[in-house]
Amino acid sequence: MAQANFALSAMVPPPSPLRVLVLGSGGREHAIALHLLRSPRVEHVFVAPGNGGTATLGPKCTNLDSINFGSDFSQITSWAVQNGINLCVPGPEQPLVDGAELAFRKVGILVFGPSPLAAQMEGSKTFAKAFMNKYNIPTAASASFDASQVQECLQFIKSLGGATKSVLKASGLAAGKGVLLPETEEEAEQGVRDILVNKVFGDAGSSLLIEERLTGPELSVLAFSDGYTVTALPGCQDHKRIGDGDTGLNTGGMGAYCPAPEGLVDDLENRIRDQVLVPSINGMRAEGFPFVGLLFVGLMLTAEGPKVLEYNVRFGDPETEAVLELLDEEVTSLADIMLACVERRLDSVKFAIRPQHAVSVVLASPGYPGKYPTGLPITIGSLPDNVTVYHAGTKLDAQGRLLTAGGRVIAISAFANTLEEAVKLAYRGVEAVEFEGKTFRKDIAHRALKPSASNATAASGGLTYAAAGVDIDAGNALVEAIKPLAKSTKRVGCDAALGGFGGTFDLKAVGFRDPVLVSGTDGVGTKLRVALDMGKHDTVGIDLVAMSVNDLLVQGAQPLYFLDYFACSKLSVPIATSVIAGIAEGCRQSKCALIGGETAEMPGMYVGDEYDLAGFAVGAVERESLLPRLDLVSAGDVLLGLKSSGVHSNGFSLVRKIVQRSGLSLGSDCPWKEENDGSASPSTLGEALIAPTRIYVDALTPLFEEPEGLLALSHITGGGFTDNIPRVLPKGKGVKLDVASWKRPKLFEWLQSAGEVEPEEMARTFNNGIGMVLIVQKEHVEKAKRLLEKGGEKTVVVMGEIIEGEGVVYQGLESWKL
């Protein structure tokens, strides 16, 4: 029987034409209206109240300067219903904070903008800070105060390091003006009193947020969201100061460029998405106020990574005039994107950005940001291709003449294949616009075009090491921070002082007669990835020392000194200090001195806060005590095992695969409980895995002092028993190992079970609870055990014997089958 073919498109009704109401009167609203009109689906755009630019966008755009939308929105919502509006786009933040979204939603009109509660992310800096702290979104340290806490404010400023380390922010909306950067303690106190007591910012200063002052380039990221999905536009950089070279008073913004270079290096786009945008959107949904609209995040790109300065809940100005130029509206229009957001289906639209550069330059009234005149005539000449004039503070008088009507009058936007071309085009557009006292910056995008122009130390304007991303001052600060740590490892033979070109060690002072130097070098392996993922940096230094020092012990050597290598993209002094504190602790446990190291800051080689480690240890042993004693090893010699403290620092590539396969995370509750041996059980899986590698110096020292009968030692690292024990055996000798002779920690049982790892693979990958193996002549076993007990070893495992043959023969593997 024939089947009829029905096209789905024929059965789905065509989309309704859009009649859009834009609230606002600035350059941002002009840009939104113009881009909306490029969509064939948009039937008409109304702008309330609009400006001289929106009044001249043609017959499909109408200003509503006679309708008041006020704080209750009753008049404007009635008008919208009567005129068939089906999408409202609030431009400024005030109507959103006042409840525009709820008011229009109540009358059945979709709103591209957040709910009143979600709008508090901009409406209350205190609210936003509490949110960031709860969801671990990177931001500056801060505290909030009211008018009764002036003295507490001053104390908090002092705790941050003083006025120059602080930022004072009126908590509420202050039209972009409620931020003070004091330079003296007097300015700080006056700023606190002005905001909280004198109310210079009105009700916005009912509470004061004081933050640590972050340093680094700023970046504006504008991102669309439907409450679930988030899609960002290219990062922009705004120019807030009125004068060239970022001098003079703060303004609402004198120009912007995008994509800002800072948004395209060191995987920063993905870091901002993963660390800021996604957790912000997910957090708001989890709190019960999912964010729909345009989330504009102000970021500071610090040495520790991107940190949030503030949230805004609407398009930025003048960023919008630049960044919308890069939206490829032939693929998907701005109207389609907005509609997809409000209909909670942003993931269904294709989002395309042209691979070009865009710039906006603001033309301001004379006197701005102070007092300025209005009503000055404006003339606009012919414009080059790819240049657009967006009106901000303009109006048409009764005769149709264009006049100034605000501080920021016009924004000139341009786009081109390169940033330099876009800047040149924009300034050609600036030349085409004239009004009396026209004020503008002549250096928009100067940071990108001349990276060192703002570097006060670069007198010639040339590049500097700092401009290339290497912070020598941070390196010096790290040396000062770790000097006490190194000093704490001081031992006979050296003073453990840092800061020179090399370290020295006096073997004679230690009392060696005929010493042989023994050296070893190692890293931490992919256990470092676990530490980075957990943000726990204070124990990997112990691992680093342990891996090299334990390798010295197997040759009978006494560890003498240690050097480290720390490599990163951008040096974070707190992280590096934490790592080196662990190295110092490892050295103290090893009775060796930390006498030097290298800190390598290599921009572009690592991502974000990632770093790598390597260690180098040197020890010495009297020639007659050098191990292994291969000539004395014979069948019947006994293998003794010393307990490990966990996985140590090997096999983590497999460990991480097992964790991934298990469906657990590093923060999950530990899926097993060890029998009570007096030690605290780890609370999370990550804590169990990252337990530092055991250092065997204390346990072995008494045996090294009476070494008779000790023939060899094997440090169980990568390769497990299968590959490590044969390394200390003479040709023709092997071992028989009874794996049932000790009880494995449950950690290894879990790894085997969760990863479905065969017993043989466990034996050749992990230490399975035995981190050091000794080969002792049979007649000296009891003496060796007594000496090990003297060194603090509670349990010595008799785990096998030397046999004729090669390799490792396992007994008891059936006890490992799960």
C-alpha positions in Angstrom: 0.0 0.0 0.0 1.4 3.4 -1.0 2.3 5.7 1.8 1.7 9.5 1.6 4.7 11.7 2.2 4.1 14.6 4.4 6.7 17.4 4.9 7.0 18.5 8.5 7.5 22.0 7.4 4.1 22.0 5.7 2.4 21.0 9.0 4.3 23.5 11.3 2.7 27.0 11.2 5.0 29.8 10.0 6.6 31.9 12.8 4.6 34.9 13.8 6.0 38.3 12.8 7.8 40.0 15.7 6.7 43.4 17.0 9.5 44.4 19.4 9.5 47.0 22.1 13.0 48.2 23.1 13.2 50.2 26.4 15.9 52.9 26.6 17.4 55.9 24.9 21.2 55.3 24.5 23.6 54.0 21.9 23.1 50.5 23.1 19.4 50.7 22.3 20.0 52.2 18.9 22.4 49.3 18.1 19.9 46.7 19.3 17.1 48.3 17.2 19.2 48.5 14.1 20.3 44.9 14.3 16.8 43.7 15.1 15.5 45.4 12.0 17.9 43.3 9.8 15.8 40.2 10.5 13.0 39.7 7.9 10.9 38.3 10.7 10.8 41.7 12.6 7.7 43.6 11.5 8.3 46.7 13.6 10.5 48.0 16.4 9.3 50.5 18.9 11.8 52.3 21.1 10.7 53.9 24.4 11.7 56.7 24.5 14.4 56.4 21.8 16.7 59.1 20.5 17.6 61.0 17.4 19.1 57.9 15.8 16.3 55.5 16.4 13.9 58.3 15.0 15.7 58.0 11.7 15.8 54.2 11.2 12.9 54.3 8.7 9.3 53.4 8.6 9.7 50.1 10.6 11.0 51.9 13.7 9.1 54.3 15.9 10.1 56.3 19.0 7.6 56.3 22.0 8.8 59.4 23.7 5.4 60.3 25.0 4.8 57.0 27.0 6.2 56.7 30.5 7.3 53.3 31.5 8.0 54.3 35.1 8.6 51.8 37.9 5.3 50.1 37.8 5.2 49.6 34.0 1.4 49.8 33.9 1.2 52.4 31.2 3.8 50.8 28.9 2.4 47.3 29.3 -1.1 48.4 28.5 0.2 50.1 25.4 2.2 47.0 24.5 -0.9 44.7 24.7 -3.0 47.1 22.7 -0.3 47.3 20.0 0.4 43.6 19.6 3.9 43.6 21.1 5.2 40.0 21.4 8.8 40.7 22.5 10.2 43.3 24.9 13.9 44.1 25.2 14.9 46.3 28.2 18.1 48.0 27.4 19.4 49.6 30.7 19.6 47.8 34.0 17.2 50.0 36.0 14.0 48.7 34.4 15.2 45.1 34.8 16.0 45.7 38.5 12.6 47.5 38.9 10.8 44.4 37.6 10.2 44.9 33.8 10.4 41.2 33.1 7.7 40.3 35.6 5.4 43.1 34.5 5.5 42.1 30.9 5.3 38.4 31.6 2.1 39.0 33.6 0.4 40.4 30.5 1.7 37.5 28.3 4.6 39.3 26.6 8.0 37.6 26.3 10.9 39.5 27.7 14.6 39.2 26.7 15.9 39.9 30.1 16.1 38.4 33.6 13.6 38.2 36.4 13.7 40.8 39.1 15.5 38.4 41.4 18.1 37.5 38.8 18.5 41.2 38.0 19.8 41.6 41.6 23.1 40.1 40.2 23.6 43.7 39.0 21.2 45.5 41.3 23.1 44.5 44.5 26.8 44.0 44.5 26.5 42.4 47.9 24.0 39.9 46.5 26.3 39.1 43.6 29.3 38.7 46.0 27.4 36.2 48.2 26.4 34.3 45.0 30.0 34.2 43.8 31.3 33.0 47.2 28.7 30.2 47.4 29.4 28.9 43.9 33.2 29.3 44.1 33.4 31.7 41.2 36.8 33.4 41.2 36.5 37.0 42.5 38.2 39.5 44.8 38.1 39.2 48.6 35.4 41.5 50.0 33.2 42.5 52.8 29.9 44.5 53.0 29.2 47.3 55.6 26.4 49.7 56.5 26.5 53.3 57.8 27.0 52.2 61.4 30.3 50.4 60.5 32.6 53.2 59.4 35.4 52.1 61.7 34.9 48.4 60.7 35.3 49.6 57.1 38.6 51.3 57.9 39.9 48.2 59.7 39.0 46.0 56.7 40.8 48.3 54.3 43.8 48.0 56.6 43.6 44.3 56.5 43.7 44.3 52.7 46.9 46.2 52.7 45.7 49.8 52.8 44.0 52.3 50.5 45.9 51.4 47.4 44.9 47.7 47.8 41.2 48.5 48.1 38.2 49.4 46.0 35.1 51.1 47.4 31.8 50.2 45.7 28.3 51.6 46.4 26.3 48.4 46.6 23.4 49.6 44.5 23.0 51.0 41.0 24.9 54.2 40.5 24.9 54.6 36.7 28.5 53.2 36.5 29.8 55.9 38.9 29.7 54.3 42.3 33.3 53.0 42.4 36.1 54.7 44.2 39.8 53.9 44.0 41.5 55.6 47.0 45.2 56.4 46.8 45.8 57.5 50.4 44.3 56.5 53.8 42.7 59.9 54.0 41.0 59.3 50.6 39.8 55.9 51.8 38.2 57.3 54.9 36.6 60.2 53.0 35.3 57.7 50.4 33.8 55.5 53.1 32.0 58.5 54.7 30.9 60.0 51.3 29.2 56.7 50.3 27.7 55.6 53.7 27.2 58.8 55.6 27.0 61.7 53.0 25.1 59.5 50.5 26.9 61.1 47.5 25.5 58.1 45.4 22.1 58.3 47.0 20.3 55.1 47.9 23.0 53.1 46.0 25.2 53.8 49.0 22.9 52.3 51.6 25.6 49.7 51.9 29.2 49.7 50.9 31.2 46.8 49.4 34.9 46.9 50.0 37.0 44.7 47.8 40.7 43.9 47.3 42.0 45.8 44.3 42.9 43.4 41.6 45.5 44.2 38.9 45.6 43.2 35.3 43.8 44.0 32.0 40.0 44.1 32.2 37.8 42.2 29.8 34.0 42.4 29.2 32.3 39.2 28.2 28.7 39.4 26.9 26.9 36.1 26.8 23.4 35.0 25.7 21.6 32.5 28.0 18.2 30.8 28.1 18.7 29.6 31.7 20.4 26.4 30.6 22.7 27.1 27.7 25.2 30.0 27.6 26.9 31.3 24.4 29.4 34.1 24.6 30.2 36.9 22.1 33.9 37.7 21.6 35.5 39.4 24.6 35.7 43.2 24.5 37.9 45.8 26.2 36.2 49.0 27.3 38.1 52.3 27.9 36.6 54.0 31.0 38.9 57.0 31.5 38.1 60.2 29.7 41.7 60.9 28.6 44.2 59.3 26.3 46.5 56.8 28.0 43.8 55.9 30.5 44.0 59.2 32.3 41.4 61.5 33.9 38.0 60.8 35.3 36.0 57.6 34.9 33.1 57.7 32.4 30.4 55.3 31.3 32.9 54.2 28.5 34.7 56.1 25.8 35.1 53.2 23.3 35.7 49.5 23.0 37.4 46.9 20.7 36.9 43.2 20.2 38.0 40.5 20.1 40.3 41.7 22.9 43.6 39.9 22.5 43.5 39.0 26.2 40.5 36.8 25.4 42.3 34.7 22.9 45.4 33.6 24.8 46.2 30.7 27.2 42.9 29.0 26.5 41.2 31.9 28.3 37.9 31.7 26.4 37.4 28.1 27.7 38.6 29.0 31.2 36.1 31.9 31.4 33.4 29.7 30.1 34.2 26.8 32.5 35.1 28.8 35.6 32.7 31.8 35.3 29.9 31.5 32.8 28.7 28.0 33.2 28.8 27.9 37.0 27.0 31.3 37.1 24.2 30.1 34.9 23.9 26.8 36.6 24.1 28.4 40.0 21.3 30.9 39.3 19.1 28.0 38.0 19.9 26.0 41.2 18.9 29.0 43.4 15.5 29.3 41.7 16.1 32.3 39.4 17.3 31.0 36.1 18.9 33.7 34.0 17.3 34.5 30.6 18.8 37.3 28.6 22.3 38.8 28.2 24.7 38.3 31.0 27.6 40.8 30.9 30.5 39.8 33.1 33.3 42.3 33.9 36.5 40.4 34.5 40.0 41.2 35.6 42.7 39.0 34.1 45.0 38.6 37.1 48.2 36.6 37.5 46.0 33.9 39.2 43.6 33.8 36.3 40.3 35.5 35.4 38.4 37.0 38.4 34.9 38.5 38.3 34.7 42.2 39.0 30.9 42.5 38.5 27.9 41.1 36.9 25.7 43.1 34.6 22.3 41.8 33.4 22.0 43.6 30.1 24.1 44.6 27.0 27.1 46.8 27.8 27.6 50.3 26.4 29.8 51.0 24.3 30.7 47.2 24.0 27.4 46.5 22.2 28.0 48.9 19.5 31.3 47.1 18.6 30.6 43.4 19.3 27.2 43.2 17.5 29.1 44.2 14.3 30.8 40.7 14.5 27.5 38.8 14.7 27.0 36.9 11.3 23.4 37.7 10.9 23.2 35.9 7.5 23.5 32.7 9.6 21.3 33.7 12.6 19.9 37.1 13.3 19.9 38.9 16.6 16.1 38.5 16.7 16.3 34.8 16.3 18.9 34.5 19.1 16.8 36.6 21.5 13.7 34.6 20.7 15.6 31.3 21.2 16.7 32.5 24.7 13.2 33.5 25.8 11.8 30.3 24.5 14.5 28.3 26.4 15.9 26.7 23.2 19.2 28.6 22.7 20.9 25.3 21.9 18.7 25.0 18.7 20.2 28.0 16.9 23.5 28.2 15.1 25.6 31.0 16.5 28.2 32.4 14.1 30.8 35.1 14.6 32.6 36.7 11.7 36.4 36.3 12.0 37.0 40.1 12.0 37.7 42.9 14.4 35.4 45.7 15.6 35.9 49.1 17.3 33.6 51.7 18.8 34.7 55.3 19.5 32.5 57.5 21.7 32.0 61.2 20.9 31.1 63.1 24.1 29.9 66.6 24.9 32.5 69.2 26.1 32.9 69.0 29.9 31.8 65.3 30.2 31.9 63.5 32.6 31.3 66.7 34.5 28.7 69.4 33.6 28.1 69.7 29.9 25.9 71.7 27.5 23.0 70.3 25.5 21.2 71.4 22.4 24.4 71.7 20.2 23.7 71.1 16.5 25.2 67.9 15.0 26.2 67.3 11.4 27.0 63.9 10.0 28.9 63.6 6.6 29.4 60.6 4.4 30.7 57.5 6.1 33.1 54.9 4.8 31.8 51.3 4.2 31.5 49.2 7.3 31.2 52.3 9.5 28.0 53.0 11.5 26.9 55.9 13.6 25.0 55.0 16.7 23.2 57.8 18.6 23.3 57.9 22.4 22.6 61.4 23.7 20.8 63.0 20.7 17.4 64.3 19.9 15.5 65.8 16.9 14.0 69.2 17.6 10.6 70.4 16.1 12.4 71.4 12.9 14.0 68.0 12.5 17.5 69.2 13.4 19.8 66.8 15.2 21.0 68.1 18.6 23.1 66.9 21.5 21.1 65.7 24.5 23.5 63.9 26.8 27.1 63.4 27.9 27.9 60.6 25.6 26.5 61.8 22.3 27.4 59.3 19.5 29.4 56.1 19.1 31.1 55.4 15.8 31.5 51.7 15.1 33.6 50.0 12.4 34.7 46.5 11.5 37.5 45.2 9.3 39.7 42.2 8.8 42.4 43.5 11.2 42.1 45.6 14.4 44.4 48.3 12.9 42.1 48.6 9.9 39.0 48.7 12.1 40.5 51.5 14.2 41.5 53.6 11.1 37.9 53.2 9.7 36.3 54.2 13.0 38.4 57.4 13.2 37.5 58.2 9.6 33.9 58.0 10.9 34.8 60.3 13.8 36.0 62.9 11.2 32.6 62.8 9.5 30.7 63.8 12.7 30.8 67.4 13.9 29.4 69.3 16.9 30.9 72.0 19.1 33.4 70.8 21.6 33.4 67.2 20.3 35.4 65.2 22.8 36.8 61.8 22.1 39.8 59.6 22.9 42.4 59.2 20.1 43.9 55.9 21.4 41.1 53.3 21.4 42.6 49.9 21.3 46.0 51.3 22.2 46.7 48.3 24.5 46.4 45.9 21.7 48.1 48.0 19.0 51.0 49.1 21.3 51.2 46.5 24.1 53.8 48.4 26.1 52.4 51.9 25.8 50.9 51.8 29.2 54.0 50.4 30.8 55.5 53.2 32.8 58.8 51.4 33.0 59.2 51.2 29.2 60.6 54.7 28.6 61.4 53.9 25.0 58.0 52.4 24.3 59.6 49.1 23.4 58.7 45.7 24.7 59.6 44.5 28.2 60.0 41.2 29.9 56.8 41.9 31.9 54.9 42.8 28.6 55.9 39.4 27.4 54.2 37.8 30.4 57.1 37.2 32.8 56.7 38.8 36.2 60.2 39.2 37.7 58.7 40.9 40.7 56.5 37.9 41.4 59.6 35.7 41.2 61.5 37.9 43.7 58.4 37.8 46.0 58.4 34.0 45.8 62.1 33.8 46.8 61.4 36.0 49.8 58.4 33.8 50.7 60.3 30.6 50.6 63.5 31.6 52.2 62.2 30.7 55.7 61.0 27.3 54.3 64.5 26.5 53.0 66.1 27.7 56.2 64.0 25.2 58.1 65.7 22.4 56.3 69.2 23.4 57.4 71.6 20.5 58.2 75.2 19.9 58.8 77.2 20.6 55.6 75.1 23.5 54.3 73.1 26.5 55.4 70.1 26.1 53.0 70.2 29.7 52.0 68.5 30.8 48.8 69.0 33.6 46.3 72.5 32.9 44.9 73.5 31.2 41.7 74.1 27.8 43.2 74.2 25.9 46.5 77.2 24.3 48.1 77.6 21.3 50.4 80.6 20.4 52.6 81.1 16.6 52.6 83.9 16.9 55.0 81.7 18.4 57.6 79.4 15.3 57.5 82.4 13.0 58.3 82.5 10.8 55.3 85.8 8.9 54.9 85.6 7.5 51.3 82.2 8.7 50.0 80.5 7.9 46.8 78.0 10.5 45.6 74.6 9.2 44.5 72.1 11.4 42.6 68.5 11.0 41.5 65.9 13.0 39.7 62.2 12.5 39.3 58.8 14.2 39.0 55.4 13.6 40.4 53.8 12.2 37.2 50.1 12.6 36.5 49.4 12.7 40.2 50.0 16.4 39.7 46.8 16.5 37.6 44.8 15.3 40.6 46.4 17.9 42.8 45.6 20.6 40.2 42.0 19.4 39.8 41.6 19.4 43.6 43.3 22.7 44.1 45.4 21.1 46.7 49.1 22.0 46.3 50.6 21.5 49.8 51.5 17.8 49.5 52.8 17.2 46.0 56.1 18.8 47.1 56.5 15.9 49.6 55.9 13.5 46.7 58.5 15.2 44.7 61.2 14.8 47.4 60.1 11.2 48.2 60.5 9.9 44.7 64.1 11.1 44.4 65.1 10.4 48.0 63.7 6.9 48.1 65.8 6.2 45.0 68.9 7.3 46.9 68.1 5.0 49.8 68.0 1.9 47.6 71.7 2.5 47.0 72.4 2.8 50.7 72.9 6.6 50.5 72.2 9.2 53.1 70.3 12.1 51.5 72.2 15.4 51.7 70.5 18.0 49.6 67.7 18.7 47.2 66.9 21.1 44.4 63.5 21.7 42.7 62.3 23.0 39.3 58.9 24.7 39.2 57.5 25.7 35.8 54.3 27.6 35.1 52.7 30.0 32.6 52.0 32.8 35.1 53.6 32.7 38.5 51.1 32.6 41.4 53.1 33.3 44.5 50.5 31.7 46.9 50.4 28.4 44.8 54.1 28.2 44.3 54.7 28.9 48.0 52.3 26.1 49.0 54.1 23.7 46.6 57.5 24.6 48.0 56.3 24.4 51.6 55.6 20.7 50.8 59.1 20.3 49.3 60.5 21.7 52.5 58.5 19.3 54.6 59.7 16.4 52.4 63.3 17.6 53.0 62.8 17.8 56.7 61.4 14.2 56.7 64.4 13.2 54.6 67.0 15.0 56.8 68.3 16.7 53.7 68.6 20.4 52.9 66.7 22.4 50.3 69.6 24.4 48.9 68.2 25.8 45.6 65.9 25.5 42.6 64.6 27.1 39.5 61.3 28.9 39.0 60.5 29.1 35.3 57.7 31.4 34.1 56.9 30.5 30.5 53.8 32.1 29.0 52.2 30.0 26.4 53.7 26.7 27.5 51.2 26.0 30.2 47.5 26.8 30.6 46.1 29.0 33.4 47.3 27.9 36.9 48.9 24.7 35.7 52.5 24.0 36.6 55.0 21.2 36.4 57.6 19.9 38.9 60.9 18.1 38.8 63.3 17.4 41.7 67.0 16.5 42.0 68.5 14.9 45.1 72.1 14.1 46.0 73.2 11.7 48.7 76.4 10.0 49.7 77.4 6.5 51.0 80.7 5.1 52.1 82.1 3.0 49.3 82.0 -0.3 51.2 78.3 0.2 52.0 77.1 0.9 48.5 74.0 -1.2 47.5 73.1 -3.6 46.0 75.6 -6.3 46.9 75.0 -8.3 43.8 77.9 -10.7 44.5 76.3 -11.8 47.7 72.7 -12.4 46.6 71.8 -16.1 46.6 68.8 -18.4 46.6 67.0 -18.5 50.0 67.7 -14.8 50.8 64.5 -13.2 52.3 62.3 -10.4 50.9 61.0 -8.0 53.6 58.4 -5.4 52.8 57.7 -2.0 54.3 54.2 -0.6 54.1 53.3 2.2 51.7 51.1 5.3 52.5 48.9 4.8 49.4 49.3 4.8 45.7 52.5 7.0 46.1 53.3 8.8 42.8 52.9 6.1 40.2 50.2 4.6 38.1 48.0 7.7 38.2 47.3 7.6 34.4 45.5 4.4 35.2 44.1 5.7 38.5 42.5 8.7 36.7 40.9 6.3 34.1 39.5 4.2 36.9 38.0 7.2 38.6 36.4 8.3 35.4 35.0 4.8 34.7 33.6 4.6 38.2 31.4 7.6 37.7 32.7 9.2 40.9 34.5 12.4 41.2 37.5 13.4 43.3 35.1 15.1 45.7 32.9 12.0 46.2 32.8 10.4 49.5 35.5 7.8 49.9 33.9 4.5 48.7 35.7 2.3 51.3 36.6 2.4 54.9 40.0 1.0 56.2 40.2 -1.1 59.3 41.1 1.1 62.3 44.9 1.4 62.4 44.9 4.5 64.4 45.0 6.8 61.4 42.2 9.1 60.2 40.3 7.7 57.2 40.1 10.0 54.2 36.7 11.7 53.8 36.8 11.9 49.9 38.2 9.8 47.1 40.5 12.6 46.1 42.0 12.8 49.6 42.8 9.1 49.6 44.4 9.2 46.2 46.6 12.3 46.9 48.0 11.0 50.2 51.8 11.9 50.0 54.4 9.3 49.1 56.0 7.8 52.2 59.7 8.7 52.8 61.7 5.7 54.3 64.7 7.6 55.7 63.7 7.2 59.4 62.8 3.6 59.0 66.0 2.6 57.3 68.6 4.7 59.2 69.2 2.3 62.1 69.6 -0.6 59.5 72.1 1.5 57.5 74.1 2.0 60.7 74.4 -1.8 61.2 74.0 -3.0 57.6 75.3 -6.6 58.0 73.1 -8.9 56.0 71.4 -6.2 54.0 72.0 -7.0 50.3 69.6 -4.8 48.3 66.6 -2.5 48.4 63.9 -1.9 45.7 61.7 1.2 45.7 58.4 0.1 44.3 57.5 2.8 41.7 56.0 2.5 38.2 56.2 -1.1 37.1 55.2 -2.4 40.5 56.9 -5.6 41.8 57.2 -7.1 38.3 59.6 -4.5 37.0 61.3 -3.0 40.0 62.5 -6.0 42.1 64.5 -7.6 39.2 66.4 -4.3 38.8 68.5 -5.1 42.0 69.1 -8.8 41.2 72.1 -10.4 39.6 71.8 -12.3 36.4 70.3 -15.8 37.0 68.4 -14.9 40.1 64.6 -14.2 40.5 62.1 -13.9 43.3 59.1 -15.9 44.5 56.6 -13.5 46.0 53.6 -14.5 48.1 51.1 -11.7 47.7 48.8 -13.3 50.3 51.5 -12.6 53.0 50.0 -9.2 53.7 46.6 -7.6 53.6 46.3 -5.0 50.8 44.7 -1.6 51.8 41.1 -1.3 50.6 42.2 1.5 48.3 43.9 -1.1 46.0 40.9 -3.4 46.2 38.7 -0.6 45.1 41.0 0.4 42.2 41.1 -3.2 41.0 37.3 -3.7 41.3 36.3 -0.3 39.8 38.7 -0.7 36.9 38.3 -4.4 36.5 42.0 -4.7 36.6 43.5 -8.2 36.5 45.7 -9.3 39.5 48.8 -9.5 37.3 48.3 -6.0 36.1 47.9 -4.7 39.6 51.2 -6.4 40.5 53.1 -4.7 37.7 51.4 -1.2 38.1 50.9 -0.4 41.8 52.7 -1.0 45.1 49.6 -2.7 46.5 50.5 -1.5 50.1 54.3 -2.3 50.0 56.4 0.7 49.0 59.9 -0.5 49.8 61.3 -4.1 49.5 64.5 -5.3 51.3 66.6 -8.3 50.4 68.2 -9.7 53.6 70.3 -12.8 54.2 68.2 -15.4 55.9 70.3 -15.5 59.1 70.0 -11.7 59.5 66.3 -11.4 59.1 65.4 -11.1 62.8 68.1 -8.6 63.4 66.9 -6.5 60.4 63.4 -6.5 61.7 64.6 -5.3 65.2 66.5 -2.5 63.6 63.5 -1.5 61.4 61.3 -1.5 64.5 63.9 0.8 66.1 63.4 3.1 63.2 59.6 3.2 63.9 58.5 0.5 61.5 55.4 -1.1 63.1 54.9 -3.9 60.6 57.5 -5.7 58.5 56.1 -8.1 56.0 58.1 -11.3 55.1 56.9 -11.5 51.6 59.1 -13.9 49.6 62.5 -15.2 48.8 65.3 -15.3 46.2 65.1 -18.2 43.8 67.2 -19.5 40.9 65.9 -18.2 37.6 64.7 -14.9 36.2 61.8 -12.4 37.0 59.1 -12.6 39.6 57.1 -15.7 40.3 53.8 -14.9 42.1 52.0 -17.0 44.7 48.6 -16.2 46.2 47.3 -14.2 43.3 44.0 -15.9 43.7 43.6 -14.0 46.9 43.5 -10.8 44.8 40.6 -12.0 42.6 37.5 -10.0 43.4 
